[in-house]
């Protein structure tokens, strides 16, 4: 394969992110142009490390994730992304992709976000494309929507945009802007039954999706302002409301999906009662049963302990605001 016979390699690391205002539904599923804008925080403490090596001696792409060679849907999705990079770079060399996550995959902790952010950065660097952060974010978006938000640092907004050219994410505040902590209650390590990609495609079948979308611009404004002003009470209210709205859509789609387990609901109730008693904490849940409990650093120990004691919680992971995707 390939006219250029040299082996080219690059390695990148990236953090997943937790959405405060969720991306749910696409207006163009192929390009992953979202139905709404979203806001998130990168999660330092959880890391994906990905090495991409374009090697003229390979006869196909190879994907090794956490030490296991993968085929099937995950592999095809990575090949498609490598195709995009090869097309941009004008090369036709196959690549070996070796990726490791230090957190459980497929449990609602957004492993596709850090996976496609790290893959985009490593593959474009190995292909000697020198892309701006904006171009990297756009390209990562086409692999997995939420991945565009793992490219820039800290607190990040993905603008909905009009098309491929302007649907990308940018930093609204650096990681050290606000010492929030995400205590992630792992309720299940099983692979989730309905992927977020499938979920996005069903979003418009819910009678509640249009109502949710109508609210998002106002929710983005409230969330952005709460972050910039470090107003935890305001952040807590909007984050829980937005998570509940997304899950209401998910539960009322055709077919309906219920991601929550009994422990998920138990944590939601506990977090609300902690907040009523003055502990700054709120919950948000992605497409899975695990619960992200966002709190201020001053109450992180208490929240961590409290969650750990809830029956059905297998483990609690901890993350702080994270940096941009970077080459190593
Ligand atoms: C619930 O980015 O995982 O986590 O674009 O199909 O890869 P694909 O979907 P993905 O969807 C994320 C959904 C979410 C909310 C969010 O992160 O905004």
Boltz pocket constraint, residues with backbone or C-beta under 6 A from the ligand:
constraints:
  - pocket:
      binder: B
      contacts: [[A, 17], [A, 18], [A, 19], [A, 21], [A, 22], [A, 23], [A, 24], [A, 32], [A, 38], [A, 108], [A, 110], [A, 112], [A, 113], [A, 141], [A, 143], [A, 144], [A, 145], [A, 146], [A, 147], [A, 196], [A, 197], [A, 198], [A, 200], [A, 285], [A, 286], [A, 287]]
      max_distance: 6.0
